[in-house]
Amino acid sequence: MNAFHGQLGAEWLRFRTPRWVAALVLWAGCAGAFAVAIAGDHTTCTPADPNVCGPDVAGGWAIGVLIAVLVLAAIAPVLACLAGLAFSIPDALFDPEAAARFAFGAFAVLCVGLGWVVLSRRRAQRRVFAASEVTLPVVASDSARFMSGAVAGRSLVLLLGFAGGLAMYHQRTTTEAMHLRTAQRQQAVVTSVDGSNDVIAVRLADGTTRRVDVLDTGPYSLASTTPVLVDPADASWLRLVAEPADFTMWLSAASCCALLLLTVLGWQAVGARARYRLLSSSAVGVVVRVSIASPHRVNIHFAEPGSPIAVASFETVAAQHEIAAVCAPVPAQSSDPWRYLREPNLQEATVIGDFADAGWVAVTSPRGVLLPRTTLRVTSSRALGSATPSISSVGRRLTRRKTALDASTLSARTVYASDPAMTVPELPMTVPTTAGSRRLLGWLMSVVGLLGSAVLVAISGRATRHWDSCLSARSGSWSAR
């Protein structure tokens, strides 16, 4: 049975595909395709044919699939590529606009290429340890369940989102239909055009002036007339005949929630099947070292001592006492400032299953078995030679160099009389800086996220109007199919 270290471990890590790279590629490709499609669509709203800028149900459902692509890109890039193909192939074949056909045809090619790269690199990871297939005695965990509480909660939220989207769409369209049944048509005069805010002002037959949000101010000029609909029973209600109200954004939300809900439930079924397969057939076995990352997450390390950095992790269905029996127990919380610099307490175990990124694996040892709830996720691409040295590895290196050190320097000494257990590690030592830089990056990302949220809140008043503009610009294309 092979061990996860040396050349095999470095080669296994070399075929890792960072998920953030796949997510950025999909996000950029989706944004670029949508921008090209919108820029190349020169459809003009006209009262002669309100359907040009009117609501399109099929388009609303389709936009939800595109939103799901953006969500899945950072979680499951292969599924995101499949969802991208489900949206882009019909658009590339049937869209009457040449710009949209080209944009989403290119996006479909991007999805195919990215999916092939990710899957091929995962196959290469499997081949690294393919020769070590063994049959191991595995006993199922008593804690194995089809769905955890967290997954059930997410499923409930998505189900409520789906039902809420449909309910809101039904409520808004029903209310709009009631207004349309009693509405009266009249000619209104355009008194002002605000192109920067996509707003025009019109003077009605009774002399009152109303400001109306529009998708594009181009078709409207000063002193021109445009037909409008007004409801005598509701003075606040006004619609341009050329731009009917569009509430399909609620269908987009419902479509996205439905697709994500199917993904969550399907993933649970795939996980149950994977656990059954691990218990009933032979699989690849690799010797590793493991530790506890969180109450239900297990870290996988190189089998070679002196490599404390976790290279992969997965969540398990096992209970906490079962995890502690296989992995090293989590040390009690302490105010010792040196605890972050010491090598974690790792236990040797065997990983069996599809040992590759996004594969289903189990951890087994003489002390128990940990079955997976989630797939394996590679968390670090560091090879053995570039791992941050631990305190013990620094000591071994100094010994090989035959460096003469005073014994009193290497021995630990008590630094706080109030806490005798708080000691300074053996000196000299190398302080790992990677964790600090990653924490700094995390803080920077948090600040950027807060600033981005503030910007989104500031422009929330215009978000719906731009959403309607995008949908309406595409609605003529979907309706013409």
N, C-alpha and C positions, 0 to 999 in steps of 0.2 A: 504494500500500500504506500503510495507516494505521500510525502509531507509537503506542506504548503510553505516552502522557503526556497532560497537559492534561485537558480536559473528558472525553474518552473514557476515559482511565485512571481518573479519579475516579468516573465513572458505572459502570465495570466493577467497581470495588471496592465500590460502594454496594450491589450485589446479592449480595455475599458473605454466606453463612450460616455463622456460626461453628459448627464441629462440636461444641464443648463445650456449646453451647446445646442442640443437638439431642440430645446424649447426656444432659444433665440432664433434659430433658423426658421422654425415654423411661424413664430410671431412676426418676424420680419417679412417672410414670404406672404403670409396672409394679409398683413397691412399693405404691402406693396401691390398685391393683386387687386385688393379692394380699391386702393387709391387710383390705380390705372383704369379700372372699370368705371369708377365714378367720373374721372376726368375725361374719359372717352365717350361718355353718354351725354349727348347734346339734346335730349328730349326736353321739350318746352311744354309747360302746363297750359292748357287751353280750355275755355268753357265749352267749346264745340265737342270735346271728347273728355269728360271728367275722368274716365278710366285711366288716362295716361299717367296722372299723378294720384290716382285713387288707391285705396287699400288693396293689397294682393295677399290672399290667405296663404297660397303656396310659397310666396316669397317670405312671409313671416315665419313659417315653419322651417324653411331652409336656412334663414339667418341664425336660428337657434343651433343648428348643426355647426355652423361656423364658429359660434361662441363656444361650443363644446370643444372644438379643436384648440382654442386658446387655453381652455382650462386643462385639458388632458395633456397638452404639450409638455408641461413640467412634471407630470405624474407618470404617464404611460405614453411615450413618444410613438410607439408603433400603433397603438389604438388611435392616437391623434392623427397619424398619417392616414389610417383607414377612414376616419371621419372626414378628413380633408378630401380624400378621393370621392367619398359619397356626395360631397357638395360640389366639387369642382368639375367632375366628369360630366354630369348633366348640363351644367352651365356652359362648359366648353363645347358641347355638342349642339345645344339648342338655343343658346342666347343669340338674338338677332344682331346684337352689337358686336362688331369685329374686335373692338378693344377689350370687351369682357371675355370673348372667346379666347383671345390670345393670353390675357392675364391669368385666367383660371386654368387654361391649358398648361401654362408654364408652372402654375402652382401644383397641378396634378403631377407633373414630371418631378417637381421638387419633392413632393410627398413620396413618390415611388423611390426616388434616389435615396432619400434619407432613411426610409424604412429598410431598404436593401442594405445600406451601410450598417445600421444598428443591428440587424439580424445576422449579417455576415460576421461581424465582430463578436457577437455572442456565440455563434457556432465555433469560431476560432478559440474562444475561451473554453468551451466544452472539450475541444480536442486536446487541450493541454494535459488534462488528467483523465482522458478517456480510457487509457490502458489500465486504470486502477479500479475497475468495476468489481465490486464484491457484494456478497449477500450478508447482511448483518441482522442479528436478531433484534427486532424492535418491538417494544410494548407501547400500546397507545396510551396517551395521557388521559386521565379521568376528567381533565378540564376541557377537552376538545369539544367545541360547539360550532354550529354552522355560522353563527354571527355573534360578534362581541357587542357589548353595550354601546361602544362608540360607533361601530358600523351601523347598528340599528338606529342610533340617533341621527347619523348622517342620512340614512335612507328615509327616515321619517321627515326630515327637513326637506329633502328633495321631493318627496311625495307631496308635502304641503305646498312647495313651490310650484309643482306641476298643477295641482288642483287650484291654487290661488291664481295662477296665470290664466287658466281657462275661465275661472269665475270672474276675474276682472275684465277679460275680453267680452264675456257675455253681458256683464252689467253695462259696460261702456257702449257696446253696440246696440243694446236694447234701449238705453237712454237716448242715443243718437237717433235711432229709428223713430222714437216718439216725437222728437223735435221735427224730424223731416216730414212726418205726416201732417203737421199743422203749419209748416213753414210756408212763407210767401216769398216769391222771387221778385226782385226789383233791381234796377240799375243804380250803381253807386259811382260817384266821381272820385278819382284818386286825387287827393289834395297834397300828399307828401310821400316821398320815397326815401327810406333810410336803408341804403345798401349795406352799410357796415353791420347793422343788426338784423337784416332781413325782415324789416317791418315796413308796412305801408299804412297810410291813413286814408280812410274813405269817408265821403259825406253821403249819408243816406237820404232817402226821399223826404223824411221829416225834418231835415236840416241838421241832425246830430252827426257828429264826427266820431268815428271809431278807429282805433289802431288794431291792425290785424297782422299776426305773424304769417309770413309766407315762406315757401321753400326757396324761391329765387325771385329777386326783384326785377330781373331783366324784362319779363313780359309786361311790366306795369310802368307807365310813364305818367308824368304830371298832366292833369286835366283830362286824362282818358277815362273811359267808363268801363266797368267790369260788373258782371251780374253777381249778385249775392243772394243768400237765403237768410231771412230773418223770421223769428218765431214771435208772433204777437203776444203769446202767453208768457214769454221769457225774454225780457229786453236785453239780457246779458248774452244771449246766444246769437252768434253770427257765423256764417260759413261762406267762403268764396265758392262759387260754382265750379271754378277750375281746379280747386284743391279740396276735395272731400276729406273729412276727418279720417285719420288712419290710426287704428288702435292695435295693429298687428304686432306691435312690440311685446304685448302680453303673450301672444302666441309664440314669439321667439323665446321668451323666458320659459314658457311651459315646455317647448320643444327641447331646450337645453337641459332643463331639470329632468325631463323624461329620459333623455339619452344618458345623462350621468347616473340616474337611478338604475337603468338597465346595466350600465357598466359596473356599478357597485354590486348588484345582485349577481350578475354573471361572474364577477371576480370571486365572489364567495363560493359559487358552485365549482369554479375551476380549482379553488383552494381545497375544497372538500375532496374533489377527485384526486388532486395531487397528494394529499395526506394518505388517501387509500392506496395509491400507487406506491408510495414510500414504504408502507407497511406490508405490501403484498408481493413485491418484486425486488430484484437486485438493482443496485444503483452504484454510481461512482462514489468511492470513499476516499477522503483526503484528511490527513492528520493536521489539525490546526490547534490553536489555543483560543480560548473564549473568555469573555468577561460579560458582566451585566452592564448594559448601557442605561436602562430605565426599567421600571417594573416589569415590562413585557418585551423589551428589546434586548437582543443578544448581539454583542460585538464579536467579530471574527478577526483574529490576529495571525501573523506569521507564526509558524511552529518554532522558529528559531528564537532562543532567548535574546533579550536585548533589543527587541523590536516592539515597543509598547503601542505604536500607532495602530488603531483599528483600520482595516482595509475594507471591511464590509459589515453589514448588519442586517437583521431581519426581526420581525415581531413573531412571537411564539404564542400558541394557544395554551401553553402550560401555566399553572399557577405559580405564584411567587416562590413558594417553598420548593417546588419542583425545579425551578430555574436555579435557585440557590444551591440545590444538591449537585447540579452539573457544573455550574459556573462558580467562580469565587464569590463569596458573599460581599455585599457592598459594605465598606467600612463605615463605622458610625461617624456622624458629623463631628467635626473638630475645628477648633480655631487655629490649628497648626498651619502657619502660612506656607510650610514646605510640602504639604500633602499633594499639591498639584505637580510637583517636580519629581516625585518618586514614581518608579515603575509600577503600573497597576498589578494587582494580584491576579495572574492568569492561570487557567486550568487547561490541561491538555484534553482534547476530545477529538471526535471524528465527525466530519461533515459528510453526509450522504445525500445524494440526489443530483439535481441539475445544477452543478456548481458553476454558475455563470451569472452575469448581471441579469436581474429579473427572473432568475430560476427559482424553483421551489426546492428547498433543502431542509434537512433535519439535522440536529446535533445529537450525537449519542456518545455515551461513556459508560463505564461500569456503574456509575451512580444514577443513571436515568437517561431519558430521551426527551428531547424538545422538538415537537412538531411545529411546522410553520403556520402562521396566520397570514403573513405577507410574503412577497417574493424577496429574494436577496437583492440588496442594493449596495453597490460598490461605493464606499464613502471616501476613499483616498486612492490616488494613483501613484503613491510613493513606492519605489522599489526598495529592496533591502538596503542597498548602499546609501540611499539618501534619507533614511529614517533618522529622526532626531535621536541622538544618542542618549541613553539613560545613564543614571548615576553609576550603575554597576558596569556598563560598557565603557564608560570613561576610565574607571579604575582598571579594567583589563587592558585598555590601550596604553595607559601609563605604565603598567607592569611590563608590557611587551617592549616599551621604549627604555625600560630599566631606569626610570626616573627615580632618583632617591628623594624620598619624602619623609619628613619627620612623623613619627607615629602619632604624636599628639595633634598634628594637623589633620590627619585622616580620621581620628576618632571623633565620635559625636560628643557634643557638650551641651549641657543644659543652659538654656538662655533665659528662661523665665522661671523664677522661683515659685510663682503661683501655679505653674503647670509643669511639673517635672517630666511629663510625657512628651512635652514639646521640645524636640531636639533638632539641631542643625545636621543635615546629611553630611556624609563623608566629603571632604574637600581635597583637591579642587573638583569642580563639577561644571558641566556645560548646561546652561539654562536654556530650555527649548523656547524659541521665539515664535514658532509657527502658530501655536495656540493664541498668543497675544495678537499677532497680526490678523488672525481670523476673527478674533473678538472685535478688533478695531474695524475690520471690514463689516462685521455684523452691525456694529453701532452706526457706521456710515450708511449702510443699507436701511437701517431703521429710520435715520434722520431723513434720508431721501424719500422713504415711504410716507413719513408724516407730512413732509412738504408736498409730495404728490397728492396726498389726500386733501390737504388744505386747498390746493389748486382745483381739484375736482369739485370740492364743495363750493368754491367761489364761482365756478362756471356751471354749476348744476342747473341754473335757470335756462342756459342755452343748450344743455345736453339733449333734452327731449326734442328740441327743434332740429338739431343736426341729425339726430337719429331718424326723425321723420324724413329729412331731406335725403339721407342715404337710402332709406327704404323706398321712397317714392321714385328716386332716380333709377332704382332697379326694378320697380314694379311694372313699368311698361315692358321691360324685357321679359320678365316671367309671365306676364299676361299674354304676350304675343306668341308664346310657345304653343 
